[in-house]
């Protein structure tokens, strides 16, 4: 990577630090986390999931997981955050095509490949990122509920918000989140 390319990358991704997570805004959470703050939380959750799975004997490329976690929402620097309940199948397909085009324009090649892998969710590492994405969201839900911020019950009712991606450890994490929430 050249110095110019690094500056271009950081400038392209900078809007993520200011863009709020729309799902929280729509449910009345004032001053919600930014997309960049969410991505940081996903990276931390992914790191911990990698460690737990390694302790169970799994062989995982942890650096690849963290790189994907950091870039998984990169396209939202240009598209903004469109929350899952708003996405019909047709809208989801169109949005994915647009995001792929945006990523192609804003990320250098090796990072484009990481974003594409994360989107496909067909490798062990990308499945960890998807699980971490939802774990972070559900922990944030718990935090906002404790702070009595917003109308958030519908998050608990949507089974897609607790995607385990086939990891028993992640199911245990969701059980702990539900226990702490009294659900």
Secondary structure, DSSP 8 states (H G I E B T S, - for coil): --HHHHHHHHHHHGGGGT-B-HHHHHTT-TT--BHHHHHHHHHHHHHHHHHHHHHTT----HHHHHHHHHHTTTTHHHH----GGG--HHHHHHHHHHHHHHHHHHS-HHHHHHHHHHHHT-SHHHHHHHHHHHHHHHHHHHHHHHTT-S--HHHHH-GGGG--TT-HHHHHHHHHHHHHHT-
